[in-house]
Amino acid sequence: MHHPISTNKYSKRAQDRTTKPPLWNTREFYFYYLVFLYCIPYMFKTAHDASSESNPNYEKYSHLLSDGWFGYKIDNSDGQYAGFRNNIPLLLTVIGIYLPLSHLFRAYFVPSTPVRSAHQPLYRTYFFLAFSAIYLYFMYGNSIFKIVAIVSANYAIAKLGRSARWMPAATWIFNLAILFLNEAYSGYRFGDMHSSLTWLDDNTGTTRRWHVNFNFTMLRLVSFNMDYYWSLAATKETLMEDRDAPHSDKDRVAAPALAEDYNYLYYLSFALYAPLYIAGPIMTFNDFISQLRYPKTIPVKSLLTWAARLGFSLLTMEFTSHYMYMVAISKTKAWDNDPILQICMIGFFNLVLIWLKLMIIWRFFRLWAMADGIEAPENMIRCVANNYSALGFWRSWHKSYNMWIVRYVYVPLGGTRTAMYNIWVVFTFVAVWHDINLKLLAWGWLISLFILPEIIAGKVFSKEKWGSWPYYRHLCAVGAVGNIIMMMIANLVGFCIGLDGVKLMLSDLFKTADGWITMLGCFGAIFVCAQIQFETREAEKRRGIFLNC
């Protein structure tokens, strides 16, 4: 098993930090601006036409629409987002109780200076654990005992295995088995374990399906076990109590916690931490403990900025859900006889709405944690429509999960040295982790398949070999068009209109004259979009911003 802190050439992808003169004020880009001015409003109009009451398919999905603001209908048929949206008042009430109590506890019991010594308890974990117990019991009722049992079994594997070579394998086997068993038995019933326990099934809390959210907990369990395993192989200098405070977020993740920190109390408080329990973002155990020993200073201005951005995202989602009904249309497959461009826009805006809803949910819980003094990674660092690279897309979409995958799966499997092979393992796990069904497995394998051309093209047409060619940027844009099309197809299969919808869309594109015209128009628009994306990244590099995606 490779150590994740390795600096070998296979564990990290080199970044190109060279910059070029800006192109914003060139004739070429003035033409691109005209294309944008025409295409973007037309795309919204096309999607709105597909949602119009005058559309013949409207009656097929109108039953999924709800009464919205100002007499308009709203598409609130996405179960995941509806569960969040409908419970915002309750969540705000919980946060309104949690934050004052947490800050009072911190003010009275937690020292203001860094807690460097292992003999100094991390008192905040006591509050975290107490509140999490109440919070999870309210949400899941007696199912909290199932959660604690699984979490405790994982801890036993770590402590029994310690530095034994079988411990990582046992950790992965156990946690993958839990994913399958949770799905197979729908979270289990106490009555199935023993008839005398049937009464425990009567209290399932406000959220019956505890095992759906447990997928995030599973990531924390693997993180603890692997961080503990790697800490036992760390040098004595790394584990010294008087070591310097971490200089960066990477240091917080890479540097092992003190040996005494890998205990049951801190483990439970990490695994069940209330603000991040339901949906993340995902933190490593090392990072979590580091932020308790060496607290971060999160300025009020940053909190207000993130709150404003969250509020704007919520308003955008409200407007979009009133303006177009993409989720309801895709759920009922209500696109019979629609023009091919409308079907394409149904698929595209479904992807945009998935990105927007996940960004809202993740930013909501991240903001809660930030207000509590714990800063988890930001998950969505680019708009879904601002990605031309399949590899870059996965670095910017659910970034905390990507960082987890890199640390605990990708690098231990060999990193970039074996990338063409280990991506199949990575995306099979990603698919299974999301949900155990054939559609998502197909999605995972399509992603793996579609990443291969980018890896191969990146080696054949590398910047070192071809960068001096005057049309190299345009060649890259052609490749970007292929990447974007393939990413859209894979995500439409996995999360939107499914395999049947994609087959219909591709059939209409290739079998009709309108389809070919639409396809050529889309290719041209995406080509222009890729050029803007390239220049956006160049502008970021000129400002010293290197996102590597």
Buried (B, 14 or more C-beta within 10 A) or exposed (E): BBBBBEEEEBBEEEEEEEBEEEBEEEEEBEEBEEBBEEBEEEBBEBBBBBBEEEBEBBEBBBEBBEEBEEEEBBBBBBEEBBEBBEBEEEBEEBBEEBBEEBBEBBEEEBEEEEBBEBEBBBBBBBBBBEBBBBBBBBBBBBBBBBBBEBBEEBBEBBBEBEEEEEBBEBBBEBBBEBBEEBBEEEBBBBBEEEEEBEEBBEEBBEBBBBBBBBBBBBBBBBBBBBBBBBBBEBEEEEBEEEEEEBEEBEBBBBBBBBBEBBEEBBBBBBBBBBBBBBBBBBBBBBBBBBBBBBBEEBEEEEEEEBBEEBEEBBEEBBEBBBBBBBBBBBBBBBBEEBBBBBBBBBBBBBBBBBBBBBBBBBBBBBBBBBBBBBBBBBBBBBEBEBBBBBBBBBBBBBBBBBBBBBBBBBBBBBBBEEBEEBBBBBBBBBBBBBBBEEBBBBBBBBBBBBBBBBBEBBEEBEEEEEEEEEEBBBEBBBBBBBBBBBBBBBBBBBBBBBBEBBEBBBEBBEEEEEBEEBBEEBBEBBBBBBBBBBBEBBBEBEEEEEBEB
